[in-house]
Amino acid sequence: MPVQAAPAKPAAGATGAATGPADASDASSPANRLNGTEIEELARRLLDPVSRLIRADLRRGRERSGRLHDGRR
């Protein structure tokens, strides 16, 4: 499910004719809108892969610096 940035809100002094078509197309595509439970599910699905990538990157950094083990553990 692709995530896109939300369009900027028009200024209070903007005319309705200038922003009318853009607002109509945004309102007709609810597929780009996520509710709270969908965001939570996405965050849970991304947590494991992202944490695995971060741990691998930290491990590579320790290997480059010559310290194979993290001294804090």
C-alpha positions as CSV (number, residue, x, y, z in Angstrom):
1,M,0.0,0.0,0.0
2,P,1.8,3.2,-1.2
3,V,1.9,6.1,1.2
4,Q,1.8,9.6,-0.2
5,A,2.2,13.0,1.4
6,A,-0.9,14.9,2.3
7,P,-1.6,17.9,0.1
8,A,-1.1,21.3,1.6
9,K,-4.1,23.0,2.9
10,P,-5.2,26.1,1.0
11,A,-4.9,29.5,2.6
12,A,-8.0,31.1,4.1
13,G,-8.0,33.8,1.4
14,A,-7.8,31.3,-1.5
15,T,-10.8,31.0,-3.9
16,G,-12.8,27.8,-4.1
17,A,-12.5,27.7,-7.9
18,A,-8.7,27.4,-7.7
19,T,-8.7,24.5,-5.3
20,G,-11.9,22.8,-6.3
21,P,-10.6,20.1,-8.6
22,A,-7.7,19.1,-6.4
23,D,-10.0,18.7,-3.3
24,A,-12.4,16.6,-5.3
25,S,-9.8,14.2,-6.4
26,D,-8.4,13.8,-2.9
27,A,-11.8,13.2,-1.4
28,S,-12.5,10.5,-4.0
29,S,-9.4,8.4,-3.2
30,P,-9.8,7.0,0.3
31,A,-7.2,4.3,-0.4
32,N,-4.4,6.7,0.5
33,R,-5.9,7.4,3.9
34,L,-4.9,5.2,6.9
35,N,-6.7,4.9,10.1
36,G,-5.1,4.3,13.5
37,T,-5.3,0.5,13.5
38,E,-3.8,0.3,10.0
39,I,-0.9,2.5,11.1
40,E,-0.4,0.3,14.2
41,E,-0.4,-2.8,12.0
42,L,2.1,-1.3,9.6
43,A,4.4,-0.2,12.4
44,R,4.3,-3.8,13.9
45,R,5.1,-5.3,10.5
46,L,8.0,-2.9,9.9
47,L,9.5,-3.2,13.4
48,D,11.3,-6.5,12.9
49,P,12.9,-5.8,9.5
50,V,14.0,-2.3,10.5
51,S,15.5,-3.4,13.8
52,R,17.3,-6.3,12.0
53,L,18.8,-3.7,9.5
54,I,19.9,-1.4,12.3
55,R,21.5,-4.3,14.3
56,A,23.4,-5.4,11.1
57,D,24.6,-1.8,10.5
58,L,25.8,-1.5,14.1
59,R,27.6,-4.8,13.8
60,R,29.3,-3.8,10.6
61,G,30.5,-0.6,12.3
62,R,32.0,-2.5,15.2
63,E,33.7,-4.8,12.7
64,R,35.2,-1.9,10.8
65,S,36.5,-0.3,14.0
66,G,38.0,-3.6,15.1
67,R,35.7,-4.3,18.1
68,L,33.7,-7.4,17.3
69,H,31.7,-7.3,20.5
70,D,29.7,-4.5,22.1
71,G,31.5,-3.7,25.4
72,R,28.3,-2.6,27.2
73,R,26.8,-6.1,27.3
